[in-house]
Amino acid sequence: MKNDYHENIAWVKSKPIALESKDFTVSTYDVIYIQLYFGIYVEDGEQKTTPIHIVNSYNNVNWIFFDEISYLLGSKKEVRAGEGKRYKLHDNDTKREVNGRVTEVSDVLLNSSTTSFVKYILEQPVTRLEIRYLNNKDNKSFDLTVHGGTKLMKKHFSALITAYNQVNKKYSLNKTF
């Protein structure tokens, strides 16, 4: 949880989940990662929450300029048989920065596809996950097989969704994930 006193909002964030294998001395923020978050604030004397956001950060030496992310879940056998589950996220407002390496960050509200993706992570057994970062304009992509599959996502997404539901229940906001 991080307080922003300028905007009078508290941000509740899941732990950033490294999607690639990394050395323990390297910060998760310095590799490709995924994260969920939401905000808690008071408006006109009433407690409120923001919708849940999903953050995808691509960190590499090559530019992709991605505008779409495709998540493919399932074992190799399921994927080869066409039985893998695929979810897509579109973002035409990806933020980009160069600081030794290239960082591209997508921060969007959960929509129907990404909500289904998060629910699949929470409700299904741990499975293999492949992610493709796509630049549809220039037909460029970067594929990544997630180290450890959905194991850490299941753990950290579950904690954030539980917190979101508890806050909404406590303040009778009639919002649940």
N, CA, C and O of each residue as an XYZ file, in Angstrom:
708
protein
N       0.853     -1.173      0.000
C       0.000      0.000      0.000
C       0.889      1.222      0.000
O       1.879      1.285      0.729
N       0.524      2.207     -0.834
C       1.304      3.427     -0.931
C       0.350      4.619     -0.905
O      -0.582      4.695     -1.706
N       0.588      5.543      0.015
C      -0.259      6.731      0.128
C       0.247      7.856     -0.761
O       1.442      8.148     -0.796
N      -0.675      8.479     -1.477
C      -0.390      9.671     -2.278
C      -1.151     10.818     -1.613
O      -2.340     11.014     -1.864
N      -0.459     11.566     -0.772
C      -1.104     12.615     -0.004
C      -1.477     13.826     -0.859
O      -2.365     14.588     -0.476
N      -0.832     14.020     -1.989
C      -1.189     15.112     -2.896
C      -2.574     14.893     -3.497
O      -3.356     15.832     -3.644
N      -2.862     13.653     -3.838
C      -4.151     13.324     -4.461
C      -5.132     12.711     -3.457
O      -6.272     12.400     -3.804
N      -4.681     12.542     -2.213
C      -5.495     11.968     -1.142
C      -6.074     10.603     -1.535
O      -7.276     10.361     -1.433
N      -5.185      9.735     -1.981
C      -5.577      8.386     -2.384
C      -4.515      7.397     -1.905
O      -3.325      7.713     -1.878
N      -4.953      6.211     -1.533
C      -4.030      5.139     -1.160
C      -4.083      4.095     -2.266
O      -5.161      3.640     -2.649
N      -2.929      3.723     -2.772
C      -2.838      2.721     -3.832
C      -2.489      1.379     -3.208
O      -1.505      1.263     -2.477
N      -3.291      0.378     -3.495
C      -3.054     -0.982     -3.010
C      -2.574     -1.774     -4.216
O      -3.289     -1.913     -5.208
N      -1.346     -2.293     -4.117
C      -0.726     -2.966     -5.246
C      -0.370     -4.406     -4.900
O       0.038     -4.714     -3.780
N      -0.537     -5.281     -5.895
C      -0.012     -6.640     -5.717
C       1.497     -6.546     -5.834
O       2.026     -5.572     -6.370
N       2.171     -7.534     -5.346
C       3.610     -7.584     -5.525
C       3.883     -7.677     -7.027
O       3.205     -8.440     -7.715
N       4.845     -6.931     -7.555
C       5.170     -7.080     -8.978
C       5.737     -8.475     -9.217
O       6.621     -8.923     -8.486
N       5.236     -9.153    -10.228
C       5.602    -10.544    -10.472
C       6.538    -10.613    -11.668
O       6.139    -10.324    -12.797
N       7.787    -10.999    -11.415
C       8.765    -11.146    -12.497
C       8.307    -12.277    -13.413
O       7.972    -13.368    -12.952
N       8.298    -12.003    -14.709
C       7.851    -12.995    -15.681
C       9.010    -13.750    -16.311
O       8.807    -14.694    -17.074
N      10.211    -13.334    -15.990
C      11.397    -14.017    -16.498
C      12.292    -14.357    -15.322
O      12.216    -13.725    -14.269
N      13.125    -15.341    -15.505
C      14.053    -15.738    -14.467
C      15.019    -14.593    -14.199
O      15.517    -13.969    -15.136
N      15.286    -14.312    -12.928
C      16.187    -13.217    -12.592
C      17.055    -13.595    -11.404
O      16.719    -14.482    -10.620
N      18.156    -12.916    -11.293
C      19.055    -13.065    -10.156
C      18.384    -12.407     -8.946
O      17.699    -11.396     -9.104
N      18.563    -12.952     -7.756
C      17.911    -12.404     -6.564
C      18.346    -10.985     -6.235
O      17.661    -10.302     -5.474
N      19.478    -10.514     -6.791
C      19.935     -9.152     -6.512
C      19.293     -8.128     -7.437
O      19.444     -6.924     -7.230
N      18.579     -8.596     -8.454
C      17.949     -7.698     -9.419
C      16.523     -7.420     -8.974
O      15.801     -8.339     -8.587
N      16.115     -6.157     -9.026
C      14.749     -5.784     -8.672
C      13.779     -6.286     -9.733
O      14.108     -6.338    -10.918
N      12.586     -6.652     -9.294
C      11.540     -7.072    -10.230
C      11.215     -5.942    -11.197
O      10.850     -6.200    -12.345
N      11.340     -4.700    -10.754
C      11.034     -3.552    -11.619
C      12.046     -3.400    -12.761
O      11.819     -2.618    -13.684
N      13.157     -4.139    -12.706
C      14.179     -4.075    -13.752
C      14.064     -5.202    -14.773
O      14.916     -5.323    -15.653
N      13.034     -6.019    -14.669
C      12.807     -7.110    -15.622
C      11.361     -7.014    -16.111
O      10.617     -6.128    -15.691
N      10.973     -7.915    -16.984
C       9.599     -7.948    -17.460
C       8.716     -8.424    -16.304
O       8.974     -9.468    -15.706
N       7.654     -7.636    -15.992
C       6.796     -8.008    -14.872
C       5.334     -7.670    -15.155
O       5.011     -6.979    -16.121
N       4.459     -8.177    -14.284
C       3.027     -7.906    -14.329
C       2.575     -7.581    -12.910
O       3.148     -8.081    -11.942
N       1.536     -6.735    -12.787
C       1.078     -6.307    -11.469
C      -0.366     -5.836    -11.563
O      -0.789     -5.330    -12.603
N      -1.122     -5.999    -10.485
C      -2.469     -5.454    -10.360
C      -2.463     -4.402     -9.260
O      -1.669     -4.476     -8.322
N      -3.369     -3.404     -9.382
C      -3.518     -2.437     -8.293
C      -4.873     -1.739     -8.368
O      -5.550     -1.771     -9.395
N      -5.254     -1.108     -7.254
C      -6.452     -0.274     -7.201
C      -6.222      0.811     -6.166
O      -5.280      0.739     -5.376
N      -7.090      1.821     -6.173
C      -6.963      2.929     -5.232
C      -8.147      3.011     -4.286
O      -9.255      2.583     -4.608
N      -7.885      3.574     -3.104
C      -8.915      3.827     -2.095
C      -8.868      5.322     -1.787
O      -7.800      5.867     -1.507
N     -10.023      5.981     -1.837
C     -10.055      7.418     -1.579
C     -11.406      7.821     -0.998
O     -12.361      7.046     -1.024
N     -11.473      9.039     -0.476
C     -12.716      9.584      0.066
C     -13.138     10.746     -0.826
O     -12.345     11.638     -1.128
N     -14.416     10.716     -1.245
C     -14.967     11.790     -2.073
C     -16.325     12.189     -1.504
O     -17.211     11.351     -1.337
N     -16.476     13.459     -1.211
C     -17.714     13.976     -0.612
C     -18.103     13.195      0.638
O     -19.276     12.897      0.858
N     -17.095     12.865      1.458
C     -17.333     12.163      2.717
C     -17.605     10.677      2.578
O     -17.857     10.003      3.577
N     -17.559     10.149      1.360
C     -17.812      8.726      1.131
C     -16.546      8.007      0.704
O     -15.777      8.504     -0.120
N     -16.341      6.830      1.278
C     -15.207      5.986      0.896
C     -15.488      5.374     -0.478
O     -16.592      4.895     -0.735
N     -14.477      5.393     -1.365
C     -14.635      4.839     -2.709
C     -13.378      4.082     -3.106
O     -12.318      4.254     -2.505
N     -13.510      3.243     -4.125
C     -12.360      2.548     -4.698
C     -12.338      2.795     -6.201
O     -13.373      2.994     -6.836
N     -11.130      2.777     -6.747
C     -10.986      2.867     -8.196
C     -11.164      1.470     -8.782
O     -11.087      0.479     -8.056
N     -11.398      1.387    -10.070
C     -11.378      0.056    -10.695
C      -9.967     -0.536    -10.599
O      -8.999      0.183    -10.352
N      -9.864     -1.840    -10.796
C      -8.569     -2.514    -10.761
C      -7.837     -2.273    -12.076
O      -8.428     -2.328    -13.155
N      -6.547     -2.006    -11.963
C      -5.676     -1.809    -13.122
C      -4.771     -3.027    -13.277
O      -4.484     -3.727    -12.305
N      -4.325     -3.272    -14.506
C      -3.308     -4.276    -14.763
C      -2.125     -3.575    -15.418
O      -2.289     -2.812    -16.370
N      -0.935     -3.844    -14.898
C       0.298     -3.239    -15.409
C       1.141     -4.353    -16.023
O       1.384     -5.383    -15.394
N       1.575     -4.133    -17.243
C       2.510     -5.033    -17.924
C       3.731     -4.211    -18.277
O       3.622     -3.203    -18.974
N       4.883     -4.628    -17.808
C       6.113     -3.905    -18.095
C       7.051     -4.800    -18.894
O       7.393     -5.907    -18.476
N       7.454     -4.296    -20.043
C       8.414     -4.977    -20.907
C       9.741     -4.260    -20.738
O       9.811     -3.045    -20.922
N      10.799     -4.989    -20.391
C      12.110     -4.398    -20.161
C      13.131     -5.250    -20.907
O      13.349     -6.411    -20.561
N      13.756     -4.670    -21.931
C      14.656     -5.433    -22.781
C      15.612     -4.461    -23.461
O      15.532     -3.254    -23.233
N      16.503     -4.967    -24.282
C      17.434     -4.099    -25.014
C      16.856     -3.658    -26.351
O      17.399     -2.751    -26.983
N      15.766     -4.278    -26.796
C      15.158     -3.952    -28.094
C      13.783     -3.324    -27.926
O      13.005     -3.727    -27.061
N      13.491     -2.326    -28.769
C      12.171     -1.711    -28.797
C      11.172     -2.665    -29.426
O      11.496     -3.347    -30.398
N       9.996     -2.721    -28.901
C       8.885     -3.419    -29.535
C       7.827     -2.382    -29.927
O       7.208     -2.502    -30.984
N       7.613     -1.361    -29.079
C       6.519     -0.399    -29.227
C       5.193     -1.159    -29.233
O       4.365     -0.966    -30.124
N       4.995     -2.024    -28.234
C       3.819     -2.893    -28.242
C       2.526     -2.116    -28.031
O       2.476     -1.128    -27.299
N       1.494     -2.595    -28.694
C       0.150     -2.051    -28.519
C      -0.844     -3.163    -28.166
O      -2.037     -2.915    -27.993
N      -0.334     -4.377    -28.065
C      -1.172     -5.520    -27.712
C      -0.328     -6.547    -26.966
O       0.856     -6.734    -27.248
N      -0.972     -7.204    -26.007
C      -0.335     -8.294    -25.284
C      -1.275     -9.489    -25.374
O      -2.476     -9.367    -25.135
N      -0.721    -10.636    -25.718
C      -1.498    -11.864    -25.819
C      -0.985    -12.837    -24.760
O       0.209    -13.130    -24.695
N      -1.909    -13.333    -23.931
C      -1.586    -14.308    -22.894
C      -2.103    -15.669    -23.364
O      -3.286    -15.799    -23.679
N      -1.249    -16.667    -23.417
C      -1.647    -18.014    -23.828
C      -1.359    -18.968    -22.668
O      -0.208    -19.152    -22.271
N      -2.418    -19.568    -22.133
C      -2.314    -20.442    -20.971
C      -2.613    -21.880    -21.346
O      -3.489    -22.150    -22.168
N      -1.886    -22.793    -20.746
C      -2.114    -24.215    -20.947
C      -0.799    -24.949    -21.115
O       0.240    -24.343    -21.374
N      -0.859    -26.257    -20.965
C       0.332    -27.087    -21.148
C       0.735    -27.055    -22.623
O      -0.043    -26.638    -23.481
N       1.957    -27.499    -22.903
C       2.407    -27.571    -24.302
C       1.453    -28.429    -25.117
O       1.120    -28.094    -26.254
N       1.022    -29.526    -24.538
C       0.106    -30.440    -25.222
C      -1.220    -29.739    -25.538
O      -1.728    -29.851    -26.654
N      -1.777    -29.024    -24.569
C      -3.041    -28.304    -24.785
C      -2.885    -27.228    -25.853
O      -3.747    -27.075    -26.719
N      -1.787    -26.485    -25.790
C      -1.546    -25.408    -26.754
C      -1.415    -25.985    -28.162
O      -2.014    -25.463    -29.102
N      -0.643    -27.048    -28.313
C      -0.456    -27.675    -29.631
C      -1.764    -28.235    -30.185
O      -1.961    -28.267    -31.400
N      -2.649    -28.670    -29.307
C      -3.939    -29.224    -29.739
C      -4.981    -28.121    -29.953
O      -6.133    -28.407    -30.281
N      -4.572    -26.857    -29.768
C      -5.500    -25.737    -29.939
C      -6.455    -25.561    -28.782
O      -7.477    -24.887    -28.914
N      -6.130    -26.166    -27.636
C      -6.998    -26.104    -26.471
C      -6.511    -25.129    -25.409
O      -7.096    -25.050    -24.330
N      -5.446    -24.384    -25.700
C      -4.963    -23.389    -24.753
C      -5.942    -22.223    -24.675
O      -6.693    -21.975    -25.619
N      -5.935    -21.518    -23.567
C      -6.790    -20.347    -23.386
C      -5.991    -19.102    -23.737
O      -4.870    -18.929    -23.257
N      -6.562    -18.221    -24.579
C      -5.869    -17.008    -24.999
C      -6.699    -15.788    -24.603
O      -7.914    -15.748    -24.794
N      -6.011    -14.808    -24.051
C      -6.625    -13.539    -23.679
C      -5.764    -12.432    -24.258
O      -4.543    -12.562    -24.344
N      -6.409    -11.336    -24.657
C      -5.665    -10.225    -25.256
C      -5.943     -8.924    -24.518
O      -7.039     -8.686    -24.010
N      -4.916     -8.100    -24.479
C      -5.012     -6.763    -23.911
C      -4.527     -5.791    -24.979
O      -3.469     -6.000    -25.574
N      -5.290     -4.736    -25.224
C      -4.897     -3.707    -26.189
C      -4.624     -2.411    -25.432
O      -5.374     -2.045    -24.527
N      -3.549     -1.719    -25.805
C      -3.215     -0.434    -25.181
C      -2.476      0.423    -26.194
O      -1.330      0.137    -26.541
N      -3.127      1.465    -26.663
C      -2.495      2.378    -27.621
C      -1.766      3.518    -26.919
O      -1.287      4.447    -27.569
N      -1.682      3.444    -25.587
C      -1.043      4.509    -24.810
C       0.073      3.945    -23.927
O       0.219      4.347    -22.773
N       0.852      3.020    -24.468
C       1.962      2.429    -23.721
C       3.030      3.488    -23.487
O       3.397      4.214    -24.411
N       3.531      3.582    -22.256
C       4.590      4.542    -21.902
C       5.946      3.914    -22.183
O       6.156      2.726    -21.934
N       6.868      4.725    -22.706
C       8.191      4.210    -23.068
C       9.297      5.070    -22.460
O       9.166      6.286    -22.319
N      10.400      4.387    -22.101
C      11.524      5.088    -21.487
C      12.812      4.332    -21.808
O      12.824      3.103    -21.877
N      13.901      5.089    -22.005
C      15.208      4.468    -22.223
C      16.113      4.891    -21.068
O      16.304      6.079    -20.810
N      16.664      3.892    -20.382
C      17.581      4.156    -19.283
C      18.539      2.971    -19.214
O      18.461      2.152    -18.298
N      19.439      2.887    -20.184
C      20.320      1.737    -20.288
C      19.659      0.599    -21.040
O      20.277     -0.043    -21.888
N      18.404      0.356    -20.723
C      17.574     -0.634    -21.409
C      16.268      0.050    -21.795
O      15.992      1.168    -21.361
N      15.488     -0.611    -22.593
C      14.202     -0.085    -23.026
C      13.120     -0.584    -22.069
O      13.044     -1.777    -21.778
N      12.294      0.325    -21.588
C      11.168     -0.046    -20.756
C       9.894      0.466    -21.406
O       9.780      1.650    -21.721
N       8.936     -0.433    -21.605
C       7.619     -0.074    -22.116
C       6.605     -0.568    -21.090
O       6.630     -1.734    -20.696
N       5.706      0.328    -20.657
C       4.762     -0.017    -19.603
C       3.332      0.267    -20.056
O       3.006      1.371    -20.494
N       2.505     -0.740    -19.941
C       1.079     -0.623    -20.205
C       0.363     -0.637    -18.863
O       0.590     -1.531    -18.048
N      -0.498      0.342    -18.627
C      -1.263      0.451    -17.385
C      -2.704      0.738    -17.787
O      -3.042      1.868    -18.140
N      -3.552     -0.284    -17.734
C      -4.936     -0.133    -18.183
C      -5.901     -0.708    -17.157
O      -5.535     -1.549    -16.336
N      -7.138     -0.239    -17.222
C      -8.193     -0.793    -16.388
C      -8.513     -2.202    -16.865
O      -8.426     -2.498    -18.056
N      -8.881     -3.058    -15.935
C      -9.317     -4.387    -16.340
C     -10.550     -4.250    -17.217
O     -11.494     -3.539    -16.871
N     -10.537     -4.933    -18.353
C     -11.708     -4.984    -19.220
C     -12.222     -6.418    -19.206
O     -11.750     -7.223    -18.402
N     -13.160     -6.758    -20.056
C     -13.739     -8.104    -20.006
C     -12.689     -9.186    -20.265
O     -12.700    -10.224    -19.604
N     -11.778     -8.954    -21.225
C     -10.766     -9.963    -21.539
C      -9.759    -10.111    -20.400
O      -9.435    -11.229    -19.998
N      -9.264     -8.991    -19.880
C      -8.258     -9.082    -18.814
C      -8.883     -9.543    -17.498
O      -8.210    -10.189    -16.695
N     -10.154     -9.224    -17.265
C     -10.845     -9.743    -16.087
C     -10.963    -11.257    -16.197
O     -10.751    -11.971    -15.217
N     -11.299    -11.749    -17.383
C     -11.366    -13.202    -17.608
C     -10.008    -13.848    -17.401
O      -9.915    -14.941    -16.844
N      -8.945    -13.170    -17.851
C      -7.578    -13.661    -17.662
C      -7.266    -13.797    -16.175
O      -6.764    -14.835    -15.743
N      -7.556    -12.761    -15.387
C      -7.277    -12.787    -13.944
C      -8.112    -13.876    -13.274
O      -7.604    -14.612    -12.428
N      -9.387    -13.986    -13.644
C     -10.241    -15.033    -13.063
C      -9.704    -16.425    -13.402
O      -9.725    -17.321    -12.559
N      -9.227    -16.604    -14.627
C      -8.659    -17.891    -15.014
C      -7.453    -18.219    -14.133
O      -7.314    -19.346    -13.657
N      -6.585    -17.232    -13.921
C      -5.410    -17.431    -13.061
C      -5.847    -17.858    -11.663
O      -5.274    -18.780    -11.083
N      -6.869    -17.182    -11.122
C      -7.322    -17.455     -9.755
C      -8.039    -18.788     -9.610
O      -7.887    -19.466     -8.594
N      -8.818    -19.170    -10.612
C      -9.710    -20.324    -10.479
C      -9.136    -21.640    -10.998
O      -9.578    -22.709    -10.577
N      -8.174    -21.581    -11.892
C      -7.643    -22.797    -12.502
C      -6.344    -23.228    -11.813
O      -5.693    -22.423    -11.147
N      -5.974    -24.492    -11.975
C      -4.686    -24.940    -11.423
C      -3.519    -24.202    -12.092
O      -3.654    -23.671    -13.195
N      -2.395    -24.180    -11.417
C      -1.192    -23.544    -11.971
C      -0.880    -24.191    -13.320
O      -0.929    -25.413    -13.461
N      -0.564    -23.371    -14.291
C      -0.287    -23.864    -15.632
C       0.819    -23.051    -16.286
O       1.280    -22.049    -15.740
N       1.222    -23.484    -17.422
C       2.235    -22.809    -18.234
C       1.613    -21.541    -18.832
O       0.417    -21.509    -19.121
N       2.437    -20.496    -19.014
C       1.961    -19.238    -19.582
C       2.989    -18.692    -20.552
O       4.170    -18.567    -20.225
N       2.527    -18.371    -21.744
C       3.342    -17.685    -22.737
C       2.724    -16.312    -22.960
O       1.503    -16.172    -23.029
N       3.576    -15.305    -23.070
C       3.106    -13.947    -23.329
C       3.776    -13.441    -24.600
O       4.972    -13.641    -24.814
N       2.986    -12.786    -25.432
C       3.508    -12.185    -26.652
C       3.199    -10.681    -26.599
O       2.046    -10.272    -26.471
N       4.255     -9.880    -26.701
C       4.123     -8.432    -26.797
C       4.146     -8.107    -28.293
O       5.110     -8.440    -28.981
N       3.094     -7.461    -28.800
C       2.955     -7.236    -30.235
C       2.907     -5.762    -30.601
O       2.291     -4.950    -29.911
N       3.572     -5.437    -31.704
C       3.435     -4.141    -32.353
C       2.711     -4.444    -33.656
O       3.329     -4.891    -34.622
N       1.401     -4.203    -33.689
C       0.599     -4.550    -34.850
C       0.908     -3.687    -36.063
O       0.776     -4.149    -37.197
N       1.315     -2.449    -35.846
C       1.613     -1.540    -36.949
C       2.843     -2.005    -37.735
O       2.820     -2.030    -38.965
N       3.916     -2.372    -37.025
C       5.176     -2.761    -37.668
C       5.379     -4.272    -37.724
O       6.428     -4.743    -38.164
N       4.376     -5.033    -37.277
C       4.449     -6.490    -37.301
C       5.691     -7.023    -36.569
O       6.406     -7.889    -37.075
N       5.926     -6.481    -35.367
C       7.034     -6.930    -34.526
C       6.443     -7.583    -33.276
O       5.348     -7.234    -32.834
N       7.187     -8.533    -32.721
C       6.708     -9.161    -31.501
C       7.879     -9.682    -30.676
O       9.001     -9.829    -31.161
N       7.574     -9.953    -29.423
C       8.524    -10.567    -28.505
C       7.761    -11.619    -27.720
O       6.757    -11.300    -27.082
N       8.212    -12.867    -27.751
C       7.560    -13.963    -27.040
C       8.341    -14.316    -25.789
O       9.572    -14.307    -25.780
N       7.605    -14.627    -24.735
C       8.204    -14.966    -23.451
C       7.425    -16.113    -22.820
O       6.205    -16.036    -22.673
N       8.123    -17.162    -22.453
C       7.515    -18.224    -21.649
C       7.792    -17.867    -20.200
O       8.948    -17.769    -19.786
N       6.736    -17.676    -19.435
C       6.853    -17.181    -18.062
C       7.501    -18.218    -17.163
O       7.057    -19.363    -17.076
N       8.557    -17.789    -16.500
C       9.279    -18.628    -15.541
C       8.333    -19.002    -14.397
O       7.824    -18.122    -13.702
N       8.099    -20.277    -14.203
C       7.228    -20.729    -13.110
C       5.751    -20.730    -13.460
O       4.917    -21.010    -12.599
N       5.410    -20.424    -14.699
C       4.005    -20.424    -15.105
C       3.185    -19.430    -14.305
O       3.631    -18.310    -14.055
N       1.994    -19.833    -13.904
C       1.072    -18.915    -13.221
C       1.149    -19.002    -11.694
O       0.316    -18.416    -11.002
N       2.120    -19.713    -11.172
C       2.205    -19.951     -9.727
C       2.230    -18.650     -8.907
O       1.411    -18.478     -8.004
N       3.150    -17.746     -9.208
C       3.243    -16.502     -8.432
C       2.072    -15.564     -8.713
O       1.621    -14.846     -7.821
N       1.585    -15.570     -9.941
C       0.415    -14.737    -10.260
C      -0.776    -15.166     -9.415
O      -1.483    -14.327     -8.857
N      -0.993    -16.460     -9.324
C      -2.109    -16.987     -8.538
C      -2.009    -16.483     -7.093
O      -3.003    -16.039     -6.517
N      -0.832    -16.551     -6.524
C      -0.610    -16.138     -5.137
C      -0.844    -14.630     -4.949
O      -1.596    -14.225     -4.063
N      -0.209    -13.817     -5.770
C      -0.260    -12.363     -5.564
C      -1.546    -11.725     -6.090
O      -2.032    -10.757     -5.504
N      -2.102    -12.245     -7.178
C      -3.387    -11.737     -7.659
C      -4.472    -12.057     -6.635
O      -5.348    -11.231     -6.378
N      -4.415    -13.249     -6.054
C      -5.401    -13.663     -5.057
C      -5.380    -12.726     -3.850
O      -6.434    -12.333     -3.351
N      -4.194    -12.370     -3.385
C      -4.078    -11.461     -2.233
C      -4.676    -10.097     -2.560
O      -5.370     -9.516     -1.726
N      -4.419     -9.576     -3.756
C      -4.956     -8.265     -4.121
C      -6.473     -8.319     -4.280
O      -7.167     -7.421     -3.803
N      -6.995     -9.330     -4.927
C      -8.442     -9.444     -5.130
C      -9.151     -9.612     -3.789
O     -10.233     -9.060     -3.590
N      -8.557    -10.363     -2.875
C      -9.123    -10.507     -1.533
C      -9.183     -9.145     -0.844
O     -10.200     -8.804     -0.240
N      -8.113     -8.368     -0.928
C      -8.090     -7.025     -0.321
C      -9.148     -6.130     -0.960
O      -9.854     -5.407     -0.257
N      -9.260     -6.171     -2.271
C     -10.259     -5.370     -2.996
C     -11.673     -5.717     -2.513
O     -12.469     -4.827     -2.215
N     -11.972     -7.004     -2.439
C     -13.305     -7.425     -2.004
C     -13.570     -7.060     -0.547
O     -14.689     -6.685     -0.198
N     -12.545     -7.168      0.311
C     -12.720     -6.819      1.719
C     -12.984     -5.330      1.899
O     -13.847     -4.947      2.689
N     -12.255     -4.493      1.181
C     -12.466     -3.039      1.267
C     -13.876     -2.692      0.809
O     -14.577     -1.918      1.461
N     -14.285     -3.269     -0.313
C     -15.616     -2.973     -0.836
C     -16.723     -3.479      0.086
O     -17.772     -2.845      0.199
N     -16.496     -4.622      0.747
C     -17.481     -5.150      1.699
C     -17.544     -4.279      2.948
O     -18.629     -3.952      3.428
N     -16.368     -3.899      3.480
C     -16.310     -3.101      4.708
C     -17.052     -1.774      4.556
O     -17.748     -1.336      5.472
N     -16.900     -1.141      3.397
C     -17.525      0.166      3.178
C     -18.829      0.067      2.390
O     -19.336      1.082      1.913
N     -19.379     -1.140      2.247
C     -20.650     -1.381      1.561
C     -20.712     -0.693      0.204
O     -21.669      0.020     -0.099
N     -19.693     -0.912     -0.600
C     -19.611     -0.257     -1.922
C     -20.264     -1.087     -3.027
O     -20.344     -0.643     -4.172
N     -20.724     -2.271     -2.694
C     -21.399     -3.143     -3.653
C     -20.584     -3.402     -4.905
O     -21.137     -3.537     -5.996
N     -19.272     -3.470     -4.749
C     -18.383     -3.850     -5.841
C     -17.618     -5.090     -5.386
O     -17.033     -5.100     -4.302
N     -17.623     -6.095     -6.184
C     -16.781     -7.252     -5.907
C     -16.174     -7.686     -7.212
O     -16.694     -7.410     -8.293
N     -15.074     -8.365     -7.087
C     -14.414     -8.871     -8.291
C     -15.090    -10.169     -8.682
O     -14.707    -10.790     -9.673
